[in-house]
């Protein structure tokens, strides 16, 4: 079968590799669509965003990862102990499986398990020639991590379920309640999903900040209450004016720079929370007075298992819409062009790039 293989940092190719056979408890997915996530770009350049965000350490990536964790498809084969009646099901894929034995798993925090096996990441697997992922014609997946898609969700739309689940988890981590005001720093795909999830949960005003017009225009189409181009306006001053100097209850930082970190803290009202969704090894100064008045700085890593079901509900009921976010579509063989577009979003006015095997 054809697959997109990250052989090493900045070397990616479409290769013919063995078609997987589903093991006991697994199903074979014929992949219909796979999104390119921001983390895929970071893997391409040699980072390991999973280990940074989840474990707080930088781990080297193995060679020959089949990238892709945002994918959907049709069940074409089943392993032992799986009913043949599942063949033909249209499914979305929850792309990781925790060990179920460690302290975190037993506490219900499967997303923080250090022994996760993650599709498209190379994490947790014993040494193998190719590490499985969704940027391929086929992928074997644990049966219990495949979810039947409602008829009104297309394969293309289903590639967003992973991102919506991440947004659900981040919104839950923020502890916001109906009526609270929030700021989202960065207006990429995850940010636009956080915007919609927060709205579905009943927040008050939502402000989106970016330095490019395209994502801000899409945020307006989706229903944001205010947009700020950080190249043209002072972000903190604009938010403080809009909130009558109170600040906001939560700031979601999807950018992860020294500048956005500092902005996020300064915009928090008393008791507010800054949620970091793009953790890296940069050092940032903190004035302890900035986190007085019970302000909280936290991070959000991946999503909990139940968040995926919530994502399906939000998408199928129309409380989250993704059609405006899709800007580019490519075949697997066009991966180099797809990576170029996804990496240079401002040049191509790109948001979400999707591959079709």
C-alpha positions as CSV (number, residue, x, y, z in Angstrom):
1,X,0.0,0.0,0.0
2,X,1.0,3.6,-0.3
3,X,1.9,5.6,2.8
4,X,3.5,8.9,3.8
5,X,6.6,8.0,5.7
6,X,8.7,10.5,7.7
7,X,12.0,8.8,7.4
8,X,13.8,11.4,9.5
9,X,13.5,15.1,10.2
10,X,12.7,17.0,7.0
11,X,12.8,13.9,4.8
12,X,9.4,12.6,3.9
13,X,8.3,10.4,1.1
14,X,5.4,8.3,-0.3
15,X,6.5,4.7,-0.2
16,X,5.1,1.3,-0.9
17,X,5.0,-0.5,2.5
18,X,3.3,-3.8,3.6
19,X,-0.4,-3.5,4.1
20,X,-1.2,-4.2,7.8
21,X,-3.2,-7.2,8.9
22,X,-5.5,-6.5,11.9
23,X,-4.4,-8.3,15.0
24,X,-6.8,-9.7,17.6
25,X,-9.1,-6.9,18.8
26,X,-8.2,-4.7,15.8
27,X,-10.0,-3.6,12.6
28,X,-8.4,-2.7,9.3
29,X,-9.4,0.8,8.2
30,X,-9.4,1.8,4.5
31,X,-8.5,5.4,5.1
32,X,-10.8,7.9,3.3
33,X,-9.3,11.2,4.6
34,X,-6.6,12.4,6.9
35,X,-5.9,15.9,8.1
36,X,-2.5,17.5,8.5
37,X,-2.2,18.8,12.1
38,X,0.2,21.4,13.4
39,X,1.9,18.7,15.3
40,X,2.6,16.8,12.1
41,X,4.6,19.8,10.9
42,X,6.5,19.9,14.2
43,X,7.3,16.2,13.7
44,X,8.5,16.9,10.2
45,X,11.0,19.4,11.6
46,X,12.3,17.0,14.2
47,X,10.3,18.0,17.3
48,X,8.3,15.6,19.4
49,X,5.3,17.7,20.5
50,X,3.6,14.7,22.2
51,X,6.4,14.2,24.7
52,X,6.8,17.9,25.3
53,X,3.0,18.5,25.9
54,X,2.3,15.2,27.8
55,X,5.6,14.3,29.6
56,X,7.3,17.6,29.8
57,X,10.4,16.2,28.2
58,X,11.9,16.1,24.7
59,X,12.2,12.6,23.3
60,X,13.7,11.7,20.0
61,X,11.4,10.4,17.3
62,X,12.0,7.0,15.8
63,X,12.7,6.7,12.1
64,X,10.0,5.8,9.5
65,X,6.9,7.1,11.1
66,X,3.7,6.9,9.0
67,X,2.3,10.3,9.9
68,X,-1.3,11.2,10.5
69,X,-3.6,10.9,13.5
70,X,-6.6,12.9,12.3
71,X,-8.3,10.3,10.1
72,X,-11.5,8.5,9.2
73,X,-12.4,5.6,6.9
74,X,-14.3,2.4,6.4
75,X,-13.7,-0.9,8.1
76,X,-12.6,-3.4,5.5
77,X,-11.3,-6.2,7.7
78,X,-11.5,-7.5,11.3
79,X,-9.1,-9.4,13.5
80,X,-10.0,-12.2,15.9
81,X,-12.7,-11.5,18.5
82,X,-14.3,-8.8,16.3
83,X,-17.6,-9.4,14.7
84,X,-17.5,-9.5,10.9
85,X,-20.7,-7.4,11.0
86,X,-18.4,-4.4,11.6
87,X,-17.2,-4.6,8.0
88,X,-18.4,-1.6,6.0
89,X,-18.9,0.7,9.0
90,X,-17.9,4.3,8.5
91,X,-15.8,5.3,11.4
92,X,-13.8,8.0,13.1
93,X,-10.6,7.1,14.9
94,X,-9.5,8.0,18.4
95,X,-5.8,7.7,17.6
96,X,-4.2,6.6,20.9
97,X,-4.5,3.8,23.4
98,X,-3.1,4.0,26.9
99,X,-1.6,1.2,28.9
100,X,-4.6,0.9,31.4
101,X,-2.2,-0.1,34.2
102,X,-0.3,3.0,35.3
103,X,-1.4,5.5,38.0
104,X,-2.7,7.9,35.4
105,X,-4.8,5.4,33.6
106,X,-6.3,4.1,36.8
107,X,-7.1,7.7,37.7
108,X,-9.0,8.2,34.4
109,X,-6.2,10.4,33.0
110,X,-5.4,8.2,30.0
111,X,-4.1,11.3,28.1
112,X,-1.2,11.6,30.6
113,X,-0.1,7.9,30.3
114,X,3.6,7.7,29.5
115,X,3.1,4.4,27.7
116,X,0.6,5.5,25.2
117,X,0.6,3.9,21.7
118,X,-0.2,6.7,19.4
119,X,-1.0,6.4,15.7
120,X,0.9,8.8,13.6
121,X,3.3,9.7,16.4
122,X,5.6,6.8,16.8
123,X,5.0,7.0,20.6
124,X,4.8,3.9,22.7
125,X,5.4,1.2,20.1
126,X,8.0,-1.5,20.3
127,X,10.7,-1.1,17.6
128,X,9.3,-1.8,14.1
129,X,10.2,-1.1,10.5
130,X,7.2,1.4,10.1
131,X,5.2,3.0,12.8
132,X,1.5,3.1,12.0
133,X,-0.5,6.3,11.1
134,X,-3.4,7.5,9.0
135,X,-1.5,9.0,6.0
136,X,-1.8,5.7,4.3
137,X,-4.2,3.7,2.2
138,X,-4.8,1.4,5.2
139,X,-4.3,1.4,8.9
140,X,-5.0,-1.2,11.6
141,X,-6.7,0.3,14.6
142,X,-7.9,-1.0,18.0
143,X,-11.6,-1.8,17.6
144,X,-12.7,0.0,20.7
145,X,-11.1,3.2,19.4
146,X,-13.2,3.3,16.3
147,X,-16.5,5.2,16.5
148,X,-19.5,4.8,14.1
149,X,-20.0,8.1,12.2
150,X,-23.6,9.5,12.0
151,X,-24.8,9.7,8.4
152,X,-24.5,13.5,8.3
153,X,-20.8,13.5,9.1
154,X,-18.6,13.1,6.0
155,X,-15.2,11.4,6.0
156,X,-13.7,14.8,5.4
157,X,-15.5,16.4,8.3
158,X,-14.6,13.4,10.6
159,X,-10.9,14.3,10.3
160,X,-11.7,17.1,12.7
161,X,-13.0,14.9,15.5
162,X,-9.6,14.6,17.0
163,X,-9.2,18.4,17.0
164,X,-12.7,18.9,18.4
165,X,-11.9,16.4,21.2
166,X,-8.7,18.4,22.0
167,X,-10.8,21.6,22.1
168,X,-13.4,20.0,24.4
169,X,-10.6,18.9,26.8
170,X,-9.0,22.4,26.7
171,X,-12.3,24.1,27.4
172,X,-12.9,21.8,30.3
173,X,-9.4,22.5,31.7
174,X,-10.2,26.2,31.7
175,X,-13.0,25.8,34.2
176,X,-15.0,28.5,32.4
177,X,-18.8,28.6,33.1
178,X,-21.6,30.0,31.0
179,X,-21.3,33.8,30.6
180,X,-17.5,33.9,31.0
181,X,-15.4,35.9,28.5
182,X,-12.4,34.3,26.8
183,X,-9.5,35.2,24.5
184,X,-8.0,32.7,22.0
185,X,-4.4,33.6,21.0
186,X,-3.9,32.3,17.5
187,X,-6.7,31.5,15.1
188,X,-5.7,28.3,13.5
189,X,-7.9,25.2,13.2
190,X,-7.6,24.2,16.9
191,X,-8.4,27.8,17.9
192,X,-11.4,27.9,15.6
193,X,-12.7,24.7,17.2
194,X,-12.1,26.0,20.7
195,X,-14.1,29.1,19.7
196,X,-17.1,26.9,18.7
197,X,-16.9,24.5,21.6
198,X,-16.8,27.3,24.1
199,X,-19.8,28.9,22.4
200,X,-21.6,25.5,22.6
201,X,-20.8,25.4,26.3
202,X,-22.4,28.9,26.7
203,X,-19.6,31.3,27.2
204,X,-20.1,35.0,26.9
205,X,-17.8,37.0,24.5
206,X,-15.0,35.3,22.6
207,X,-12.1,37.2,21.1
208,X,-9.6,35.8,18.6
209,X,-6.1,37.1,18.0
210,X,-3.8,36.4,15.1
211,X,-1.4,38.2,12.8
212,X,-3.0,37.1,9.5
213,X,-6.3,38.1,8.0
214,X,-7.5,34.8,6.7
215,X,-8.0,33.0,10.0
216,X,-9.6,36.1,11.5
217,X,-12.0,36.3,8.6
218,X,-13.0,32.7,9.2
219,X,-13.4,33.3,12.9
220,X,-15.9,36.1,12.0
221,X,-17.8,33.7,9.7
222,X,-18.0,31.2,12.6
223,X,-19.3,33.8,15.0
224,X,-16.5,35.3,17.1
225,X,-17.4,38.4,19.0
226,X,-14.2,40.3,18.3
227,X,-11.1,39.9,16.2
228,X,-7.7,41.5,16.8
229,X,-4.8,41.6,14.3
230,X,-1.8,41.7,16.6
231,X,0.3,43.4,13.9
232,X,-2.0,46.4,14.0
233,X,-3.4,46.6,17.5
234,X,-2.1,46.3,21.1
235,X,-3.8,43.1,22.1
236,X,-3.8,43.7,25.9
237,X,-5.1,47.2,25.6
238,X,-7.8,46.2,23.2
239,X,-9.1,43.4,25.5
240,X,-9.0,45.6,28.6
241,X,-11.0,48.2,26.8
242,X,-13.5,45.6,25.6
243,X,-13.9,44.2,29.1
244,X,-14.0,47.6,31.0
245,X,-10.5,46.8,32.5
246,X,-11.7,43.6,34.0
247,X,-9.9,41.2,31.7
248,X,-11.2,37.8,30.6
249,X,-11.9,34.6,32.6
250,X,-9.7,32.4,30.3
251,X,-7.0,32.8,27.7
252,X,-6.2,29.9,25.4
253,X,-2.7,30.2,24.0
254,X,-2.3,28.1,20.9
255,X,0.9,29.9,19.7
256,X,3.3,29.4,22.6
257,X,5.8,32.3,22.3
258,X,7.2,34.5,25.0
259,X,5.0,37.3,23.7
260,X,1.7,35.4,23.7
261,X,2.5,34.0,27.2
262,X,3.0,37.5,28.5
263,X,-0.1,38.8,26.8
264,X,-2.1,36.0,28.2
265,X,-1.2,36.6,31.8
266,X,-1.9,40.4,31.5
267,X,-5.4,39.8,30.1
268,X,-6.6,37.6,32.9
269,X,-9.1,38.9,35.4
270,X,-8.8,37.8,39.0
271,X,-9.3,34.1,39.3
272,X,-8.7,33.6,35.6
273,X,-6.9,30.8,33.8
274,X,-4.3,30.7,31.1
275,X,-4.3,27.5,29.2
276,X,-1.2,26.6,27.1
277,X,-1.8,24.4,24.1
278,X,1.7,24.7,22.4
279,X,4.3,23.9,25.0
280,X,7.9,24.0,24.0
281,X,11.3,24.4,25.7
282,X,11.4,28.2,25.6
283,X,12.0,30.1,28.9
284,X,9.6,32.8,29.9
285,X,10.0,35.3,32.8
286,X,7.2,35.4,35.3
287,X,6.6,38.3,37.8
288,X,4.9,36.5,40.7
289,X,2.5,39.5,41.0
290,X,1.1,38.6,37.6
291,X,-0.4,35.4,39.1
292,X,-1.7,37.0,42.2
293,X,-5.4,37.1,42.9
294,X,-5.7,33.3,42.3
295,X,-4.8,33.4,38.6
296,X,-3.8,30.0,37.2
297,X,-1.4,28.9,34.5
298,X,-2.0,25.4,33.2
299,X,-1.6,23.3,30.1
300,X,-3.9,21.0,28.1
301,X,-2.6,17.7,26.6
302,X,-4.5,15.7,24.0
303,X,-7.9,14.7,25.2
304,X,-9.7,12.2,27.4
305,X,-11.4,9.2,25.9
306,X,-15.0,10.5,26.5
307,X,-14.1,13.8,24.8
308,X,-14.2,12.0,21.4
309,X,-17.8,11.1,21.9
310,X,-18.6,14.6,22.8
311,X,-16.8,15.7,19.6
312,X,-19.1,13.5,17.5
313,X,-22.2,14.9,19.2
314,X,-21.0,18.5,18.7
315,X,-20.3,17.9,15.0
316,X,-23.3,15.9,14.2
317,X,-25.7,18.4,15.8
318,X,-24.1,21.4,14.0
319,X,-22.9,23.1,17.2
320,X,-19.5,22.8,15.6
321,X,-19.0,23.4,11.9
322,X,-15.8,22.7,10.1
323,X,-16.5,23.4,6.4
324,X,-15.2,27.0,6.7
325,X,-11.9,25.7,8.1
326,X,-10.9,23.4,5.2
327,X,-8.9,25.3,2.6
328,X,-6.7,22.8,0.7
329,X,-7.1,19.2,-0.4
330,X,-4.3,16.9,-1.8
331,X,-3.7,13.3,-2.6
332,X,-1.1,11.2,-0.8
333,X,1.3,11.5,-3.7
334,X,1.1,15.3,-3.4
335,X,2.5,15.3,0.2
336,X,5.4,17.6,-0.5
337,X,3.1,20.3,-1.8
338,X,0.7,19.7,1.0
339,X,3.5,20.1,3.6
340,X,4.7,23.3,1.9
341,X,1.2,24.7,2.0
342,X,0.6,23.7,5.6
343,X,4.0,25.1,6.7
344,X,3.5,28.4,4.9
345,X,-0.1,29.1,5.7
346,X,0.2,32.9,5.4
347,X,1.4,32.6,1.8
348,X,-1.3,30.2,0.7
349,X,-4.2,31.5,3.0
350,X,-4.3,28.0,4.4
351,X,-6.0,26.7,7.5
352,X,-6.7,23.0,7.4
353,X,-5.1,20.8,4.7
354,X,-6.5,17.4,4.1
355,X,-5.1,14.4,2.3
356,X,-7.2,11.8,0.4
357,X,-5.6,8.3,-0.2
